[in-house]
Amino acid sequence: MTQLLTRLATLQAQQQETLTLARNAGSDGERAQKALEEVLAAIQSCERRLEEVEPEFLERSQLVRSHQEQIARAHSAMEGLYGRLGRGSQFSTREERDK
């Protein structure tokens, strides 16, 4: 997704450059117009691809966050159990523990 956004920014910069060339070049206007059309087509292609990829990216990002939360909860539960285990093995009987 980052690559697509970078590509889109690059193409938009090329679009601006092509527009500037078209304004400044009298006889090269047709060539600049063709270059502009190519850049615009490439931008549209990148935008369509971004529209296709973005929902899946967002869905997978949410899934990753969900899994990270599950891992954090499991880790916390595990630490609590290990803590209880450590306290339990500290004394061999209830009488020792209650002293």
Secondary structure, 3 states (H helix, E strand, C coil): CHHHHHHHHHHHHHHHHHHHHHHHCCCCHHHHHHHHHHHHHHHHHHHHHHHHHHHHHHHHHHHHHHHHHHHHHHHHHHHHHHHHHHHHCCCCCHHHHHC
